[in-house]
């Protein structure tokens, strides 16, 4: 039996929302973290940390996830939005 997935809080920040969307797309496509990670050339640990917003995602990683998950570019567009919003915040409030 596998580990129970961590509860996500997409309302907490843009990074959290991106992670929740990544998990949603992955689950809709019926892929485990390990399977998606192998197909996008990332470690399962890193991909899981992106989903839980413990690690910032890169645009390159989101583009590769978009391709494998066939999202039509949704994750890369969301990444650009999140990073644009983050860049507009004062430095002491960025996360």
Residue, then its C-alpha position, 0 to 999 in steps of 0.5 A: x500500500x502506498x503512502x497517502x498523498x499530502x493535503x494540498x493548499x492551492x489557495x496558499x500561494x501561486x506556487x501552491x496552486x501550480x503544484x495542485x494543478x500539476x497533481x490534478x493533471x497527473x492524476x487525471x492522466x492516471x500517472x504515478x509520481x514515479x511514472x511521470x517523473x521518469x517521463x519528464x526526466x526528474x526525480x520522483x522526490x523533486x516532482x513531489x516537492x513541486x506538487x507540495x510547493x516545497x520546491x519551485x518548479x522550473x519553466x522547463x519542467x512545466x513544459x515537459x509535464x505539459x507535453x507528457x500530460x497533454x495539457x495544451x500548455x496549461x502548466x507553463x502558462x500558469x508558471x509564467x503567471x505565478x512568476x510574473x505575480x511573484x516578481x511584482x511583490x516586494x522582496x520580503x513577501x515573496x515565496 
